[in-house]
Amino acid sequence: MRRFTELKVWERSHQLVLKVCQLTAGFPRSEVFGLTSQLRRASVSVPANIAEGAKRRSQRDFAHFINVAEGSLSEVEYLLALSRDLGYVSAADVEQTLGETTQVLRMLASLRRAVERSK
């Protein structure tokens, strides 16, 4: 398997983490241990699971970690929508970020299918 840093989906998901950190920096202080923390942890989970899975011995294990990353990214989507609905972030910023999550989800699904076929 290639190094995780060579995977385009890892790079895009890493950029998404940076965006989420930027967005949550403006959240209310009362959310530091709540929504801010949860949204950041969920976003970090995506590239972290790609990285961990890339070093697993079997393709089946790698596919599992990609699937975990997909789940974390779905959590990010919900938490972004909640943040918008609570008025913590603008609808425009959320829509732009959700567009990126959709692209990363597509890339993850494609990678998972390719890994599953190569078992």
Summary of the structure (lengths in Angstrom):
residues: 119
radius of gyration: 14.7
end to end distance: 12.3
largest distance: 46.9
contacts: 372
relative contact order: 0.18
helix: 82%
strand: 0%
